[in-house]
């Protein structure tokens, strides 16, 4: 069976990614921030590790622990909203810095440090957003969050260009989903987003290079 490592699986989209891959017969390694977060999911093919994504030493320790494992998919899902409700010029600097650490540096560090665990034809994916598309930003709003996702996309593009290997690098837009972060007014349920996103990833597996796609397997403009 193929193996996925899903980072940030305590709740929301990350947890749904774990459940969907298990349904499809994958072996899944995942990380959570708090012990017992996935106790309700019982499966012999699930291995849960503890990790705060901004624990830089913890990232390196995870790589050492997983040495020798062959991953078909590395998916980094963790993110926060940060100070995104107003103008970016009014954002609290400390809150903005925290958001950039969690939304940009942490997933890129994980992707870069753990990429060698991924098989030569495997996939490295990050949970981005269509809000990270510079080409589609014609109306503003969510300015700080947009900035973090655009930076995430650029960082993934840099990793893919530098490594220039046969792996597939994907920035994913799950759509606006009803989770704690997405809010009750979001347009999609998790069931409408994540199964389709996993199918889209499967369609792109083994193609190589860099992709920016949505949950309906449509290419997005950078």
N, C-alpha and C positions, 0 to 999 in steps of 0.2 A: 504494500500500500504506500502511496505517497505520504510525505511528512510535511506538515506546516508548523512554523513557529509564529505565533500571533502575540504581539506585544501590546499590552494594555487591554486585558480581557475581563476586567472586574465587572463591567456592566455595559449597557448600551450596545453600540455597534461592534465593539471588540468581542463582547460575550456572544453576540449573535453570530459573528464570524466563526467562533469556536464551535458553536452548536451546529452550524450549517456544514462545516467541513467534517465533523463527526458523522452527521447524517449521510454524507456522501462517501463514507468509508475511509477517510483519511486518518492517519495517526497525527495527533495534535499535541504540540508543546505550547504552552501559553504562559504569560506572566501576569501577575496581579500584584497590587500594592499591599493588600491586607490578607492575612491568613484566613482561610475558610470562605473566601469570596465566591468560589465555584463549588462549594460542597454539594449543592443541589444537582450538579451535573456529575453523574457517576458513570464512568466509562473506562474500560481497561486500556483504551487507546489514547487516553488523555493524561498528560503529565503537566502538573502546575508548578511553576517556579515563582518565587517572590522577587519583585524588582520594582523600584521606583525609577522611572526612566531618566530622572536627573541625578541619579546616583552613579556618577561616572565610574567609580571603582567597581560598582555592582555590575555595570555593563561588561567590563573586562572579565570579571569573575564568571559571569554567565557564559561568555565565549569559551573560557577555559573548561567550564563544566560540560559544555556541549561539544567539545572537541571530539572529532571522530563521527559525529552525527551528520548525515547527509540530508539537507533540507531541500525540498522541491519548491517551497514558498516561504519567504520571510515577509511578514506583513506587520507594519508598525501603525497602530491605530490610536495611540494616546494623544489627547489634545485638550486644551481649555479655551473658553471664550475670551477671557481677558477683558480689558477695558474697551469693549467694542461697540457700546451703545451710542456713543457721541462722536464728535469730530476727533480725528487723530491728533490734532494740535492741542486738544484739551485732555488727552489721555494722561493718567497718572504714570510718571516715568517708571516707578518701581513695579507697578502692575504690568506695564508694557514689557519691561525687561523679563519678568517672570514668564509671560506668555511666549516671548520669543525663545526662551530656554526650553519650555515644554513643547511648543509647536514646531520649532525649527531645529535648534541644535540637538536636542535629544533624539528625535527620529532620524536625523541625518547621521548622527554619531552611531546609532544602532545599525543603520543600513550599511554604513561604511565599515564598521568594526566587525560585523557579523556576515558580511557578504561572502567571505571565503567558505562559510559553512554551506552555502547554497550550491547545488549541483551546477555544472557548466551550462546546462540548458534550463536552469530553474529561473525563478522570478523573485524580484525584490520589489515590494509595493509599499506605498505610504498612503494614509488616508488624507487626501487633500480635499478640495472643494472647488466647485465651479466659481466660487467667489474669489479664488486665487487667479483666475484668468484676467490678465491685463487687457486683452483684446475685448472682453465682454463687459468690462467695467465702464458703463455709460451713465450710471446714476448714483455712484457712491454708496453710502451706508455701510455699516459693519466695517469701518475703515481699518481699524487695528487688526481685526481678524483676517480681513482680505490681505493685508500686508504680510501677515505671518504665513498664510498659505501660498502667496506668490513667492515668498522667500524659500519656503519648503520646496516648491516646484523647481526653482532655480538651483537649489542645492542638490536635488536629485539629478537634475540634468548634468551638473558638474561631475557628480560621482560617476554617472554612466559614461560621460565623455572621457574622463580620466582613466577609468578601468578598461573601457573599450573591449569588453569580453563578449561572450556569447549569451550572457544572461539577459533577461527581459526586465526592464525597470519601468514601473508603472505608478503614476500619480492618479489616485482614484477619487472620483466624486460620487458619494453615495446618494446624492440628492438631499433635500431638506427633510429630515427624518424626525419623527416624534420620539425623542429621547429626553433625558434630563437636560442635556445641552441644547438640543434642537427646539425644545419647548412643545407645548400642547397644540400650538397653532400650525405646526409643520404640516406639509402636504402629504407626506408618505408615512406609512407604518414601517416598522422594521421588516415585517414579512414582505412588504412590497419592494424593499430596497436590497437587503443583504443577499437573498437567494439569487436575484438577478445579477448582483455585483459579482458573486462567486462564479456564476456562469460566464460572465464577461471575462473574468480573469482566466478561466479555463480556455476560452476562445483565443486569448492572446498568448497563452503559454507556449514557450519554445520559439516564439517569433523573433526574439532578440531585439536589442535596441531600446529606445525610450518611447513611452506612450503616456498620454494624458487622456483618460477616458471617464465616462460617466457610468452609472449603474446599468444603463441600457446598452452598453457596449458601443457608444458613440464617441468618436474622437472629439476632443475639446480644443479650442484655439488657445495657445499659450498667452 
